Amino acid sequence: MHASRRSRPRLDASATGRAAMDACLVPSAAKPGACRCGRRAFVRHCMATCLCASTFRITAEPLEQEPLEAGLTRARREFEALVLAARALDFDRRIAFINVEVNQRIEYAADPESVPGADVWSTPCETLARGAGDCEDFAITKFFLLLASGYPQHGVRLLYAHFRRIDLQAAPVPHMVALARWPLVDPLVMDSINPLLIALSRRDDLHPIFSFDQSTVWQRIDAVPMSPERRTIRPWRTTLARTGQQLH
């Protein structure tokens, strides 16, 4: 089995880079229409994406194939480098840094068709080694980067939601995002679709179903956990076990 190896973008720590990260931070009281899908929102999202992308020096390299074990070793070093860079930032910029880095480094790819009907949740190392993943893989990578960089454990969750473009009549689709909750009353959404960090209460396109961390599951984002018999998320259990093996 092989992992796809591709060039990695590097974040510029200059004032331009910091300004681009700030551009991705949208307070809950600001830009009230930012999360709505429309012409102005589309322009905002494109501008934010361009600002974030402008902070990277990207060198095109041909894709290579490397053994999976070597890919995981390289991905672990990459993960550790991101953690060190994130720790040098305050909490606001740390969230923005991790959100931008993961969105830039990973390309969207659906779960392998070789596992019909299965929802495969990759570890951060597996996702970084491939350079690709679906929404769960984006969210899980951000979740563990936040924790490893010193973000309080009680302030980070994963949210399973239904996503629907507001300007379309299409049926909602399952989606997963990471939530940065502390010290915020209204958590920021770290999304693979919308590059802006917007408070959950302003994301009208997301309908929360349940949220969870390493040990607890909540209905929606409620403070009261679900009953024990409803807390089993099998893909998450196996992902936690593999993550522990690969990062320690």
C-alpha positions in Angstrom: 0.0 0.0 0.0 1.3 3.4 -0.9 0.6 7.0 0.1 0.5 9.8 -2.4 3.2 12.4 -1.8 2.7 15.9 -3.0 4.4 19.3 -2.4 3.4 21.0 0.9 2.6 24.7 1.2 4.4 26.6 3.9 2.9 29.4 5.8 4.7 32.7 5.7 5.1 34.1 9.3 5.5 37.7 8.0 3.0 40.5 8.7 1.3 39.6 5.4 0.8 36.1 6.6 -0.6 37.3 9.9 -3.0 39.7 8.2 -4.3 36.8 6.0 -5.0 34.7 9.0 -6.8 37.7 10.6 -8.9 38.0 7.4 -10.2 34.5 8.0 -11.4 35.4 11.5 -15.0 36.5 11.5 -16.4 37.5 14.9 -20.0 36.4 15.7 -21.2 40.0 15.6 -19.4 40.9 12.4 -20.5 40.4 8.8 -24.0 39.2 9.6 -24.5 37.8 6.0 -21.1 36.2 5.7 -22.4 32.7 5.9 -25.2 33.1 3.4 -24.6 31.6 0.0 -25.1 34.4 -2.5 -23.1 36.7 -4.8 -21.6 38.8 -2.1 -20.8 35.8 0.1 -19.2 34.1 -2.8 -17.0 37.1 -3.4 -16.0 37.3 0.3 -15.1 33.6 0.3 -13.0 34.0 -2.8 -11.2 37.0 -1.4 -10.5 35.2 1.8 -9.3 32.1 0.0 -7.0 34.3 -2.2 -5.6 36.1 0.9 -4.9 32.9 2.6 -3.3 31.3 -0.4 -1.1 34.3 -1.0 0.7 33.6 2.2 2.1 30.4 0.8 5.0 29.7 -1.5 3.9 26.7 -3.4 6.3 24.8 -5.7 4.8 22.4 -8.2 6.3 18.9 -8.0 5.3 15.7 -9.8 3.3 13.3 -7.6 5.3 10.5 -6.2 4.4 7.2 -4.6 6.0 6.2 -1.3 5.5 3.2 1.0 2.7 3.8 3.5 5.0 3.4 6.5 7.4 6.1 5.1 4.4 8.3 4.4 3.2 8.0 8.0 6.6 8.8 9.3 6.9 11.9 7.1 3.3 12.9 8.1 4.1 12.6 11.8 7.0 15.0 11.3 4.7 17.4 9.4 2.1 17.2 12.2 4.8 18.0 14.8 6.1 20.9 12.8 2.5 22.3 12.6 2.1 21.9 16.3 5.3 23.8 17.0 4.3 26.7 14.7 0.8 26.8 16.2 2.1 27.0 19.8 3.9 30.2 19.0 0.6 32.0 18.3 -2.1 33.3 20.5 -5.4 31.3 20.6 -7.2 33.3 18.0 -4.4 33.1 15.5 -3.7 29.5 16.4 -7.2 28.6 15.3 -6.9 30.5 12.1 -3.4 29.1 11.4 -4.6 25.5 11.8 -7.7 26.0 9.8 -5.8 27.6 6.9 -2.9 25.1 6.9 -5.2 22.0 6.9 -7.4 23.4 4.2 -4.4 24.3 2.0 -2.5 21.0 2.5 -5.4 18.5 2.0 -7.5 18.0 -1.2 -11.0 16.8 -0.9 -11.4 13.1 -1.8 -14.4 10.8 -1.0 -13.9 7.6 0.9 -12.4 4.7 -1.2 -15.0 2.9 -3.3 -13.2 -0.3 -2.4 -15.1 -0.2 0.9 -18.7 0.0 -0.1 -21.0 1.6 2.4 -18.2 2.1 4.9 -17.4 5.5 6.4 -13.7 5.6 6.9 -12.3 8.1 9.3 -8.6 8.6 8.9 -6.1 9.7 11.5 -4.2 13.0 11.1 -1.1 11.2 9.9 -3.0 9.1 7.4 -4.7 12.2 6.0 -1.4 14.2 5.8 0.4 11.3 4.2 -2.2 11.1 1.4 -2.7 14.8 1.2 -6.4 14.1 0.7 -9.5 13.3 2.6 -13.2 14.0 3.1 -14.9 16.3 5.5 -14.4 14.0 8.5 -10.6 13.8 7.8 -10.3 17.6 7.6 -12.2 18.0 10.9 -10.3 15.2 12.7 -6.9 16.6 11.7 -7.8 20.1 12.9 -9.2 18.6 16.2 -5.9 16.8 17.0 -3.8 19.8 15.9 -5.7 22.1 18.3 -5.3 19.6 21.2 -1.6 18.9 20.5 -0.9 22.7 20.3 -2.2 23.2 23.8 -5.8 24.2 23.2 -7.9 23.2 26.2 -9.5 19.8 25.8 -12.9 21.0 27.0 -12.8 23.7 24.3 -12.6 21.4 21.2 -15.3 19.2 19.7 -16.2 17.6 16.4 -19.7 18.4 15.1 -21.7 16.1 12.9 -24.3 18.2 11.0 -26.5 18.4 8.0 -25.2 21.0 5.5 -27.5 22.7 2.9 -26.6 25.6 0.6 -29.2 28.2 1.5 -29.6 29.4 -2.1 -30.3 25.9 -3.4 -33.3 23.6 -2.9 -31.1 20.5 -2.7 -31.5 18.1 0.2 -29.1 18.5 3.1 -26.0 16.3 3.1 -24.0 14.9 6.1 -21.1 17.0 7.0 -18.5 17.2 9.8 -16.6 20.2 11.1 -14.3 21.0 14.1 -15.5 23.4 16.8 -13.2 25.7 18.8 -15.3 26.6 21.8 -13.0 28.0 24.5 -13.1 30.8 25.7 -16.1 31.5 23.4 -19.7 31.1 24.3 -20.5 30.7 20.6 -18.0 28.3 19.1 -16.1 29.0 15.8 -16.6 26.6 13.0 -13.5 25.2 11.3 -14.8 24.0 8.0 -13.5 22.4 4.8 -16.2 24.1 2.7 -16.3 27.6 4.1 -12.8 29.0 4.7 -14.0 31.7 7.1 -14.0 31.2 10.8 -17.7 32.0 11.6 -19.6 31.5 14.9 -21.8 28.4 14.7 -24.9 30.5 15.5 -24.4 32.4 12.2 -23.9 29.3 10.1 -27.5 28.9 8.9 -26.4 26.3 6.4 -25.4 23.9 9.2 -28.0 22.0 11.2 -26.2 20.3 14.2 -27.1 16.7 14.9 -24.5 15.7 17.5 -21.1 16.7 18.8 -18.3 14.8 20.5 -14.8 14.8 21.7 -12.5 11.9 22.8 -14.8 10.6 25.5 -18.2 12.2 25.3 -21.1 12.6 22.9 -23.7 15.4 23.1 -26.9 15.8 21.2 -26.3 18.9 19.0 -24.0 21.0 21.1 -26.0 20.6 24.4 -24.2 20.7 27.7 -25.9 17.4 28.8 -24.2 14.3 27.4 -26.2 11.5 25.7 -27.0 8.4 27.6 -24.1 5.8 27.6 -25.9 3.4 25.2 -26.0 6.2 22.6 -22.4 7.2 22.8 -20.8 4.6 20.6 -19.3 6.0 17.4 -17.4 3.0 16.0 -15.4 4.8 13.3 -14.2 7.3 16.0 -13.2 4.6 18.5 -10.9 2.9 15.9 -9.5 6.3 14.7 -8.6 7.3 18.3 -6.7 4.0 18.7 -4.8 4.4 15.5 -4.0 8.1 16.2 -2.5 7.1 19.6 -0.3 4.5 18.0 0.9 6.9 15.2 1.6 10.0 17.3 3.2 8.4 20.3 
